[in-house]
Structure formats: structure tokens, C-alpha cells
Amino acid sequence: MRDFVDGTAFNYEQGQRSRKLFAAVVLAALDDAIADDKKYGNGPEQIARWARSRDGREVLSCAGIDPNERVVKGLMEFVSKGIRTSVALSREESERRAAAMDEAEAA
């Protein structure tokens, strides 16, 4: 019984690591699309084409993201904002957004 529990825990951890790896691929695709948007102006279309492709849908699924049209629109919106993923995921950016929301609610 103990071996079964250890094996299950190990498989769960491996699955979590795999999801994180594929999530990193999604973040890299977003960064590439943002770079394309700044350089060529076609970033949202690029990320949409990738997310709708067979490879993109597979990567999104492996990252734990349901590859539906709502997700594609969200990715396109994120790319159109032009904020790199490393900046968007930083604590300072989160705090700045929260402060901006508080100011908007107070007004």
C-alpha cells in the first residue's frame, strides 16, 4: 500500500512539473508575440494563429489551459497590451494595478 501511495505522489509531482514546463512554453509564445507586435504590428494575430494550431492547442492543454476561443481572445488581448510576461507577473506590477484599481473605485 505504501508503494502505491509513493508512486501516486511521484506521478502527481511529475505531472505538476510537466504542466509548469508547458506553461513556460505558453509564456515564451506570448513574449514572442509581443516582440512581433512591437516589431511588425501583428502580435495578436500571431498568438491567435499559434493558439488555434494543432501544436498550440496541444501545448495549452498540457499546460492545463482549455484551448477554447475565449482563451484565444484573452491571449490576443494580453499581447495587444504589450506588457512582457515577466513584468506582468511581477509583484510590483500587481501592486501598481491594485493601487490603480483602488484609485478608480475611490473616484
C-alpha positions, -999 to 999 in steps of 0.1 A, spaced: 0 0 0 28 24 9 44 18 -25 11 27 -42 9 60 -23 45 69 -30 40 61 -67 9 82 -69 26 111 -52 56 108 -75 33 107 -106 14 137 -93 46 157 -88 58 147 -123 25 159 -137 28 192 -119 64 197 -133 52 188 -167 24 214 -165 48 241 -153 71 233 -183 43 237 -208 31 268 -190 66 282 -196 63 274 -233 30 294 -234 47 324 -217 75 322 -242 50 322 -270 33 353 -255 67 370 -253 75 362 -289 41 375 -300 47 407 -280 80 411 -297 64 406 -331 37 431 -322 64 458 -314 84 450 -345 58 441 -371 25 451 -356 9 416 -360 14 401 -325 -23 394 -316 -28 376 -350 4 356 -344 -6 343 -310 -42 336 -322 -28 316 -351 -5 297 -328 -32 290 -302 -56 277 -328 -30 255 -344 -27 218 -335 6 224 -317 -7 254 -298 -38 236 -287 -17 206 -275 7 229 -256 -22 248 -240 -39 215 -230 -7 202 -215 -3 234 -196 -37 229 -180 -54 256 -201 -86 247 -221 -78 258 -257 -111 274 -265 -119 307 -283 -123 326 -250 -87 317 -242 -75 328 -277 -92 362 -272 -76 366 -238 -42 358 -252 -47 383 -280 -58 410 -256 -27 403 -234 -4 406 -264 -21 438 -275 -14 454 -241 23 449 -249 34 441 -213 61 413 -212 51 383 -192 80 387 -167 68 423 -159 31 413 -158 38 385 -133 60 406 -111 48 417 -76 55 454 -84 32 453 -114 4 436 -94 7 462 -67 6 490 -92 -25 476 -108 -42 471 -74 -34 507 -65 -48 520 -98 -80 499 -93 -84 514 -57 -80 549 -71 -105 543 -98 -130 529 -73 -125 559 -49 -132 584 -77 
